[in-house]
Amino acid sequence: MEQKWEKRYGLHLKQGDQELYEWLDDIPDFNRSEAIRNLLLFACRAILNKKQQVQSWPN
């Protein structure tokens, strides 16, 4: 059985992603996947942290 953390995901840039394209293009191929993974982890943790802060605010 395949482990969940072994799944691979694709990324497709859209119109208007020029800044992201240029930033990713400057990263060597062998580091690009790791850079994207770290960005996603950072974003996920920031979102979860913000969600936790909002939930802890008094009503």
C-alpha positions in Angstrom: 0.0 0.0 0.0 1.3 3.4 -0.9 2.0 5.7 2.0 0.3 9.1 1.9 3.6 11.0 2.1 4.9 9.3 -1.0 2.3 10.9 -3.2 3.5 13.4 -5.8 1.6 16.5 -6.8 1.9 18.6 -9.9 2.0 22.4 -10.1 0.7 24.4 -13.0 1.2 28.1 -13.0 -1.5 30.4 -14.4 -1.7 33.6 -16.2 -0.3 36.3 -13.9 2.2 34.0 -12.1 5.2 35.7 -13.7 6.8 36.6 -10.4 6.5 33.0 -9.1 7.7 31.6 -12.5 10.8 33.8 -12.4 11.6 32.9 -8.8 11.1 29.2 -9.4 13.1 29.4 -12.6 16.1 30.7 -10.7 16.2 27.7 -8.4 18.2 24.7 -9.7 16.1 21.8 -10.8 17.3 19.5 -8.1 16.2 22.0 -5.4 12.9 23.2 -6.9 10.7 20.5 -5.5 12.1 21.1 -2.0 11.6 24.8 -2.3 8.0 24.4 -3.3 7.5 21.9 -0.4 9.0 24.4 2.1 6.8 27.2 0.8 3.7 25.0 1.1 4.7 24.0 4.7 5.3 27.7 5.6 1.9 28.7 4.1 0.1 25.8 5.8 1.6 26.6 9.2 0.8 30.3 8.9 -2.8 29.6 7.9 -3.3 27.1 10.8 -1.6 29.5 13.2 -3.9 32.3 12.1 -6.9 30.1 12.4 -5.9 29.1 15.9 -5.5 32.8 16.8 -8.9 33.7 15.5 -10.6 30.8 17.4 -8.9 31.9 20.6 -10.3 35.5 20.4 -13.1 36.2 22.8 -16.5 36.3 21.2 
